């Protein structure tokens, strides 16, 4: 359903971009540029103009790229019409400005007013041709939700009166919000019989991750009693490792007073909505594009360094050139992280152990590699594959994560983002040689989550380069 809906938006946007470009081309040739009366042969000349067809092939792709960066094709089943209007208007304005300065500003026109007319004509035409089909698709989807023909798998966390009352509120609200409950889980084991009569009991909060995966849950509603409020932090930590869920919490009087409640619609029940997206959609897109571009560039420019390092590793100690190890990444998913081998073979034959200063397991050349971070450069391949990012918290092994979480459960919040080659913790603290140091470094990585942005990533990369140049790694 999501793929079909996304395809609808893409095709409509594509045709809108083509039509608006063609309309602008005819407007310029027939209205802005002519110095003589219209002649039917002018149409033939326009249709044979290669710039018309080149624009029809290239310009729509630019629009689709812009809308993808803007996040227009994410959560296509949950679009709000007012937000759609604003997003389309902003996107149209940005795109028209780019087209104007790249393609139209050098056009020959009799007066500057011609430029303004062309700009406004393209803006109005493109906006209307794009927004009207979007509005129709969004309205059709909203109608299907409101008439209960389309819904979103929802899990209720809570099993007592508040959970049952929340269910009744959602079912009886004037406009149906699309919550199709797959079941509920308990916080302390007690169950309201009336709740069990309307949805199945699926387990406890200890079972959240497998339940969310097996039931394809998209939305979670936390409706716990006042005396269970201390469990909310634990619940949120667990949910933060379960993907891009929509998380809603039923408010109490205090929440209403301090204004932390978000009303999605005047007809819907009020909730505190937890936003799992730490940056604007366009920043996520730019971050991924930058990851791909930097990784490709680094792998090409550093190819002599790759070769020289591989030879040095092979010649200075017996064993393989590369070292692959399972780490835990985005949303708790395991992946294989690749590095140049900096330790002797079978360095962990007695079990997992963190490296430390003057670690005898590290080869002499490995010590040099670690100082200038040469051992890390194979990870650009992980970035290219999408399991890592250039900037993000360092990924750890499950063996150490289990130890950290027992003492600092907030560590699981780091799994809301992709792990990185470098991080705020790496820059400020460096490598950790004990679990205590990992926990100490954690505060810097949590600070990164609170300040995550393209600008922050750039600063971290600059400081990382400075550390490499100065050889201050360890």
QUIWO-V451574 format. One record per residue. N is the residue number from 1. RES is the residue in one letter. BURIAL is b if it has 9 or more other ideal C-beta (glycine too) atoms within 8 Angstrom, else e. Layout:
N,RES,BURIAL
N,RES,BURIAL
//
This chain:
1,X,e
2,X,e
3,X,e
4,X,e
5,X,b
6,X,b
7,X,e
8,X,b
9,X,b
10,X,b
11,X,e
12,X,b
13,X,b
14,X,b
15,X,b
16,X,b
17,X,b
18,X,b
19,X,b
20,X,b
21,X,b
22,X,b
23,X,b
24,X,b
25,X,b
26,X,b
27,X,b
28,X,b
29,X,b
30,X,b
31,X,e
32,X,b
33,X,b
34,X,b
35,X,e
36,X,e
37,X,e
38,X,e
39,X,e
40,X,e
41,X,e
42,X,b
43,X,e
44,X,e
45,X,b
46,X,b
47,X,e
48,X,e
49,X,b
50,X,e
51,X,e
52,X,b
53,X,e
54,X,e
55,X,b
56,X,b
57,X,e
58,X,e
59,X,b
60,X,b
61,X,e
62,X,b
63,X,b
64,X,b
65,X,e
66,X,b
67,X,b
68,X,b
69,X,b
70,X,b
71,X,b
72,X,b
73,X,b
74,X,e
75,X,e
76,X,b
77,X,b
78,X,e
79,X,b
80,X,e
81,X,b
82,X,e
83,X,e
84,X,b
85,X,b
86,X,e
87,X,b
88,X,b
89,X,b
90,X,b
91,X,b
92,X,b
93,X,b
94,X,b
95,X,b
96,X,b
97,X,e
98,X,b
99,X,b
100,X,b
101,X,e
102,X,e
103,X,e
104,X,b
105,X,e
106,X,e
107,X,b
108,X,e
109,X,b
110,X,e
111,X,e
112,X,e
113,X,e
114,X,b
115,X,b
116,X,e
117,X,b
118,X,b
119,X,b
120,X,e
121,X,b
122,X,b
123,X,b
124,X,e
125,X,b
126,X,b
127,X,b
128,X,e
129,X,b
130,X,b
131,X,b
132,X,e
133,X,b
134,X,b
135,X,b
136,X,e
137,X,b
138,X,b
139,X,b
140,X,e
141,X,b
142,X,b
143,X,e
144,X,b
145,X,b
146,X,e
147,X,e
148,X,e
149,X,e
150,X,b
151,X,b
152,X,b
153,X,b
154,X,b
155,X,b
156,X,b
157,X,b
158,X,b
159,X,b
160,X,b
161,X,e
162,X,b
163,X,b
164,X,b
165,X,b
166,X,b
167,X,b
168,X,e
169,X,b
170,X,b
171,X,e
172,X,e
173,X,b
174,X,e
175,X,e
176,X,e
177,X,b
178,X,e
179,X,b
180,X,e
181,X,b
182,X,b
183,X,b
184,X,b
185,X,b
186,X,b
187,X,b
188,X,e
189,X,e
190,X,e
191,X,b
192,X,b
193,X,e
194,X,e
195,X,b
196,X,b
197,X,e
198,X,e
199,X,b
200,X,e
201,X,b
202,X,b
203,X,e
204,X,e
205,X,b
206,X,e
207,X,b
208,X,b
209,X,b
210,X,e
211,X,b
212,X,b
213,X,e
214,X,e
215,X,b
216,X,e
217,X,b
218,X,e
219,X,b
220,X,b
221,X,b
222,X,b
223,X,b
224,X,b
225,X,b
226,X,e
227,X,e
228,X,b
229,X,e
230,X,e
231,X,b
232,X,b
233,X,e
234,X,b
235,X,b
236,X,b
237,X,b
238,X,b
239,X,b
240,X,b
241,X,b
242,X,b
243,X,e
244,X,e
245,X,b
246,X,b
247,X,b
248,X,b
249,X,b
250,X,b
251,X,b
252,X,e
253,X,e
254,X,e
255,X,b
256,X,b
257,X,e
258,X,e
259,X,e
260,X,e
261,X,b
262,X,e
263,X,e
264,X,e
265,X,e
266,X,e
267,X,e
268,X,b
269,X,e
270,X,e
271,X,b
272,X,b
273,X,b
274,X,e
275,X,e
276,X,b
277,X,e
278,X,e
279,X,b
280,X,e
281,X,b
282,X,b
283,X,b
284,X,b
285,X,b
286,X,b
287,X,b
288,X,b
289,X,e
290,X,b
291,X,b
292,X,b
293,X,e
294,X,b
295,X,b
296,X,b
297,X,e
298,X,b
299,X,b
300,X,e
301,X,e
302,X,b
303,X,e
304,X,e
305,X,b
306,X,b
307,X,e
308,X,e
309,X,b
310,X,b
311,X,e
312,X,b
313,X,b
314,X,e
315,X,e
316,X,e
317,X,b
318,X,e
319,X,e
320,X,e
321,X,e
322,X,b
323,X,b
324,X,e
325,X,e
326,X,b
327,X,b
328,X,b
329,X,b
330,X,b
331,X,b
332,X,b
333,X,e
334,X,e
335,X,b
336,X,e
337,X,b
338,X,b
339,X,b
340,X,b
341,X,b
342,X,b
343,X,b
344,X,b
345,X,b
346,X,e
347,X,e
348,X,e
349,X,e
350,X,e
351,X,e
352,X,e
353,X,e
354,X,b
355,X,b
356,X,e
357,X,e
358,X,e
359,X,e
360,X,e
361,X,e
362,X,b
363,X,b
364,X,e
365,X,b
366,X,b
367,X,b
368,X,b
369,X,b
370,X,b
371,X,b
372,X,b
373,X,b
374,X,b
375,X,b
376,X,b
377,X,b
378,X,b
379,X,b
380,X,b
381,X,b
382,X,b
383,X,b
384,X,b
385,X,e
386,X,e
387,X,b
388,X,b
389,X,b
390,X,b
391,X,b
392,X,b
393,X,b
394,X,b
395,X,b
396,X,b
397,X,b
398,X,b
399,X,e
400,X,b
401,X,b
402,X,e
403,X,b
404,X,b
405,X,b
406,X,e
407,X,e
408,X,e
409,X,e
410,X,e
411,X,b
412,X,b
413,X,b
414,X,b
415,X,b
416,X,b
417,X,b
418,X,b
419,X,b
420,X,b
421,X,b
422,X,b
423,X,b
424,X,b
425,X,b
426,X,b
427,X,b
428,X,e
429,X,b
430,X,e
431,X,e
432,X,b
433,X,e
434,X,e
435,X,b
436,X,e
437,X,b
438,X,b
439,X,b
440,X,b
441,X,b
442,X,b
443,X,e
444,X,b
445,X,b
446,X,b
447,X,b
448,X,b
449,X,b
450,X,e
451,X,e
452,X,b
453,X,e
454,X,b
455,X,e
456,X,b
457,X,b
458,X,e
459,X,e
460,X,b
461,X,b
462,X,e
463,X,b
464,X,b
465,X,e
466,X,e
467,X,b
468,X,b
469,X,e
470,X,e
471,X,e
472,X,e
473,X,b
474,X,e
//
